[in-house]
Amino acid sequence: MPEGDSVYRATARLHHALAGQSLLSSDFRVPALATTDLTSYAVHEVVPAGKHLLMRLKPPASVASEISAKPLTLHSHLLMEGRWDLYAPSERWKKPAHTARVVLKTAMVTAVGFDIAQVRLVPTEQESDLVGHLGPDLLGANWDPVLAADNLRHDPHQGIGQALLDQRIMAGVGNVYRSEILFLRRLHPLTEVGQIADLPTVVQIAHRLLDINKDRARRVTTGQERTREPLWVYGRAGKPCLRCGTRIELLKIPSTPEGAERDCYWCPHCQPAV
């Protein structure tokens, strides 16, 4: 699943390509929006909200004065397989057409959302219905490290490995960053939040990692961009720890108390149980 930095880059590409342009046509290949026509709507901006993408649209001038013609927000969540691609008007798509869920055409570019599991269109004034539950966005204008730390403290018995994936606490951390944050802070994934003395440092590491990677083509947590080993522990089960040489292990942790298990990588020596 794309994490906050990946979504940040995706929205930046879409914003650069579409902002200020009017749509020549729209094609929604999801049942709820199959008859929706956004022709002549102008793309105002594309912004991230944690792992969510928000494309804000202005109604065409010809109907802008009508009460029913309100600014709209096209919301999408990429989940595991989703992606937005950009093409020249006559360029051949790189993925099969039947996997496209949204096609937006302007005079300059065609934006195609492939395999997007969540696509919703709401009045912009109702955006909070979709993303208002999110905690402070690690890469957003509303980033608030004090609030994020306070949110972490809310359930002192929750394991830190589970808490970091809770987007209501702070938005943007996924499997990769969860593992890397815990390693850098030397925390066992099952350590209860209430046992961690310096939660602001956990929050600071999370923000620093996403911020330094938001404009990189290659995600790196260990050092320079051209390093041979870009990540400390994620995806390295069975390999030696880059710090101490101990074999990295894989632990399955539910994303929420009722959620599916997600992979968490850790070093038994550098991250001992409390």
C-alpha positions as CSV (number, residue, x, y, z in Angstrom):
1,M,0.0,0.0,0.0
2,P,1.4,3.4,-0.9
3,E,2.5,5.4,2.1
4,G,2.4,9.1,2.7
5,D,5.5,10.0,0.7
6,S,4.2,8.0,-2.4
7,V,0.8,9.7,-2.3
8,Y,2.6,13.1,-1.9
9,R,4.5,12.5,-5.1
10,A,1.5,11.2,-7.0
11,T,-0.6,14.3,-6.1
12,A,2.3,16.6,-7.0
13,R,2.5,15.0,-10.5
14,L,-1.2,15.2,-10.9
15,H,-1.3,18.8,-9.7
16,H,1.5,19.9,-12.0
17,A,-0.2,18.3,-15.0
18,L,-3.8,19.2,-14.4
19,A,-4.1,22.3,-12.2
20,G,-5.7,25.2,-14.1
21,Q,-7.0,23.0,-17.0
22,S,-10.6,22.3,-17.9
23,L,-11.8,18.8,-18.5
24,L,-12.7,17.9,-22.0
25,S,-14.3,14.7,-20.8
26,S,-14.6,12.4,-17.8
27,D,-15.2,8.6,-17.7
28,F,-16.0,7.0,-14.4
29,R,-15.9,3.2,-14.6
30,V,-17.4,2.6,-11.2
31,P,-21.1,1.9,-10.7
32,A,-21.8,4.8,-8.3
33,L,-20.4,7.4,-10.7
34,A,-21.1,5.8,-14.1
35,T,-23.4,8.6,-15.3
36,T,-21.3,11.5,-13.9
37,D,-20.1,14.0,-16.4
38,L,-17.5,16.5,-15.3
39,T,-16.9,18.1,-18.7
40,S,-15.8,21.7,-18.5
41,Y,-15.1,21.5,-14.8
42,A,-11.6,23.0,-14.1
43,V,-9.0,21.3,-11.9
44,H,-8.2,23.7,-9.1
45,E,-5.7,21.6,-7.2
46,V,-4.7,18.1,-6.3
47,V,-3.6,17.6,-2.7
48,P,-2.8,14.7,-0.4
49,A,-4.5,13.9,2.9
50,G,-2.4,11.1,4.5
51,K,-2.8,8.2,2.0
52,H,-5.8,9.8,0.3
53,L,-5.8,11.9,-2.9
54,L,-8.1,14.9,-3.2
55,M,-8.7,16.5,-6.6
56,R,-10.6,19.7,-6.2
57,L,-12.7,20.9,-9.1
58,K,-14.4,24.2,-9.9
59,P,-17.7,24.2,-11.9
60,P,-17.7,25.7,-15.4
61,A,-18.4,29.4,-15.6
62,S,-21.6,28.8,-17.5
63,V,-23.2,27.2,-14.4
64,A,-21.1,28.6,-11.6
65,S,-23.9,30.9,-10.6
66,E,-26.4,28.1,-10.1
67,I,-27.1,27.0,-6.6
68,S,-26.6,23.4,-7.4
69,A,-23.2,24.0,-9.1
70,K,-20.7,23.7,-6.2
71,P,-17.0,23.0,-6.2
72,L,-16.4,19.2,-6.1
73,T,-13.7,17.0,-4.7
74,L,-12.8,13.7,-6.4
75,H,-11.4,11.5,-3.7
76,S,-9.4,8.4,-4.4
77,H,-7.5,5.9,-2.2
78,L,-5.0,3.7,-3.9
79,L,-5.0,0.9,-1.4
80,M,-2.7,-2.0,-2.6
81,E,-2.8,-1.9,-6.4
82,G,-4.1,1.6,-7.3
83,R,-2.1,4.2,-9.3
84,W,-2.6,7.3,-11.3
85,D,-0.8,7.6,-14.7
86,L,-0.5,10.5,-17.0
87,Y,-0.4,10.3,-20.8
88,A,-0.2,12.5,-23.8
89,P,-3.6,12.7,-25.5
90,S,-2.8,10.1,-28.2
91,E,-0.3,8.0,-26.1
92,R,-1.0,4.3,-25.6
93,W,-1.7,3.3,-22.0
94,K,0.7,1.0,-20.3
95,K,-1.9,-0.9,-18.4
96,P,-5.0,-2.8,-19.7
97,A,-8.0,-0.5,-20.3
98,H,-10.3,-2.8,-18.3
99,T,-8.3,-1.9,-15.2
100,A,-9.0,1.8,-15.5
101,R,-11.5,3.2,-13.0
102,V,-11.3,6.9,-13.9
103,V,-10.3,8.7,-17.1
104,L,-9.9,12.5,-17.1
105,K,-9.0,14.2,-20.3
106,T,-7.8,17.8,-20.9
107,A,-6.3,19.4,-24.0
108,M,-2.8,18.6,-22.7
109,V,-3.0,15.3,-20.9
110,T,-5.0,12.3,-20.0
111,A,-5.0,11.2,-16.3
112,V,-6.0,7.5,-15.8
113,G,-6.7,6.0,-12.4
114,F,-6.0,2.2,-12.6
115,D,-7.2,-0.4,-10.1
116,I,-8.4,2.3,-7.6
117,A,-10.5,0.6,-5.0
118,Q,-12.1,3.8,-3.6
119,V,-13.4,6.5,-5.9
120,R,-15.9,9.1,-4.5
121,L,-17.1,12.5,-5.6
122,V,-18.4,14.9,-3.0
123,P,-19.0,18.6,-2.7
124,T,-15.7,20.1,-1.5
125,E,-17.4,21.5,1.6
126,Q,-18.1,17.9,2.6
127,E,-14.5,16.6,2.3
128,S,-14.3,16.2,6.1
129,D,-16.9,13.4,5.8
130,L,-14.1,11.4,4.0
131,V,-10.9,12.5,5.6
132,G,-12.0,14.3,8.8
133,H,-11.2,11.3,10.9
134,L,-7.5,11.4,10.0
135,G,-4.9,12.6,12.5
136,P,-2.3,15.2,11.7
137,D,-0.9,14.6,8.2
138,L,2.9,14.0,8.4
139,L,3.4,15.9,5.1
140,G,0.4,18.2,5.2
141,A,-0.2,21.8,6.2
142,N,-2.0,20.6,9.3
143,W,1.0,18.7,10.7
144,D,1.0,19.0,14.5
145,P,3.7,16.9,16.3
146,V,2.2,17.8,19.7
147,L,-1.2,16.5,18.7
148,A,0.3,13.4,17.1
149,A,2.1,12.6,20.3
150,D,-1.0,13.2,22.4
151,N,-3.0,10.9,20.1
152,L,-0.5,8.2,20.6
153,R,-0.9,8.5,24.4
154,H,-4.7,8.0,24.1
155,D,-4.5,4.2,24.4
156,P,-1.4,3.4,26.6
157,H,-2.0,-0.4,26.3
158,Q,-1.9,-0.4,22.5
159,G,1.2,-1.8,21.0
160,I,3.3,0.8,19.3
161,G,3.6,-1.4,16.1
162,Q,-0.2,-1.3,15.8
163,A,-0.6,2.4,16.8
164,L,1.8,3.6,14.1
165,L,-0.6,2.3,11.4
166,D,-3.6,3.9,12.9
167,Q,-4.3,6.9,10.6
168,R,-6.5,8.5,13.2
169,I,-3.3,9.1,15.3
170,M,-1.2,10.5,12.5
171,A,-1.7,10.1,8.8
172,G,0.9,8.7,6.4
173,V,2.7,5.8,8.0
174,G,2.5,2.4,6.4
175,N,4.3,-0.9,6.7
176,V,7.7,0.3,5.5
177,Y,7.9,3.3,7.7
178,R,6.4,1.5,10.7
179,S,9.3,-1.0,10.7
180,E,12.0,1.7,10.0
181,I,10.7,4.0,12.8
182,L,10.7,1.2,15.3
183,F,14.2,0.2,14.4
184,L,15.6,3.7,14.6
185,R,13.9,4.2,18.0
186,R,15.1,0.7,19.1
187,L,11.5,-0.3,20.0
188,H,10.1,-3.8,20.0
189,P,7.0,-3.7,17.8
190,L,4.8,-5.1,20.7
191,T,5.9,-2.5,23.3
192,E,2.9,-0.8,24.8
193,V,2.6,2.9,24.1
194,G,2.4,3.7,27.8
195,Q,5.9,2.1,28.3
196,I,7.6,4.5,25.9
197,A,9.0,7.5,27.7
198,D,9.7,9.7,24.7
199,L,6.8,9.5,22.3
200,P,7.7,12.9,20.7
201,T,10.9,11.4,19.5
202,V,8.9,8.6,17.7
203,V,6.8,11.3,16.1
204,Q,9.8,13.3,15.1
205,I,11.5,10.3,13.4
206,A,8.3,9.5,11.5
207,H,8.1,13.1,10.2
208,R,11.7,13.3,9.3
209,L,11.7,10.0,7.4
210,L,8.7,10.9,5.3
211,D,9.8,14.5,4.8
212,I,13.3,13.5,3.5
213,N,11.8,10.9,1.1
214,K,8.8,12.9,-0.2
215,D,10.7,14.1,-3.3
216,R,12.9,11.1,-3.8
217,A,12.4,8.5,-6.6
218,R,13.9,5.9,-4.2
219,R,12.9,5.6,-0.6
220,V,15.9,5.6,1.7
221,T,16.1,5.4,5.5
222,T,19.8,4.3,6.0
223,G,21.7,7.1,4.3
224,Q,22.5,8.5,0.9
225,E,20.1,7.9,-2.0
226,R,22.6,5.6,-3.9
227,T,23.3,3.3,-0.9
228,R,23.2,-0.4,-1.6
229,E,20.9,-1.0,1.4
230,P,18.2,1.7,1.4
231,L,16.2,0.3,4.4
232,W,17.3,-0.9,7.8
233,V,14.9,-3.8,8.3
234,Y,11.9,-3.7,6.1
235,G,11.8,-6.7,3.6
236,R,15.0,-8.1,5.1
237,A,13.8,-11.1,7.1
238,G,16.5,-13.6,7.5
239,K,19.3,-11.2,6.5
240,P,21.8,-9.7,9.0
241,C,21.0,-6.5,10.7
242,L,23.0,-3.6,9.2
243,R,23.8,-2.4,12.7
244,C,24.6,-5.6,14.7
245,G,24.5,-8.5,12.4
246,T,21.6,-10.3,14.1
247,R,19.2,-12.0,11.8
248,I,16.2,-9.8,11.0
249,E,12.8,-11.4,11.9
250,L,9.3,-10.9,10.6
251,L,6.3,-10.4,12.9
252,K,2.7,-10.3,11.9
253,I,0.7,-7.5,13.6
254,P,-3.0,-6.6,13.1
255,S,-3.4,-3.2,11.6
256,T,-6.2,-2.6,14.1
257,P,-7.6,-4.8,16.9
258,E,-10.0,-6.3,14.4
259,G,-7.9,-5.8,11.3
260,A,-5.9,-8.0,9.0
261,E,-2.3,-8.9,10.0
262,R,0.4,-6.8,8.4
263,D,4.2,-7.5,8.1
264,C,6.5,-5.8,10.6
265,Y,10.3,-6.4,10.4
266,W,12.6,-6.1,13.4
267,C,15.9,-6.9,14.9
268,P,15.8,-9.0,18.2
269,H,19.1,-7.5,19.4
270,C,18.5,-3.8,18.6
271,Q,14.8,-3.9,19.5
272,P,14.6,-6.1,22.7
273,A,11.2,-6.7,24.3
274,V,10.6,-4.5,27.4
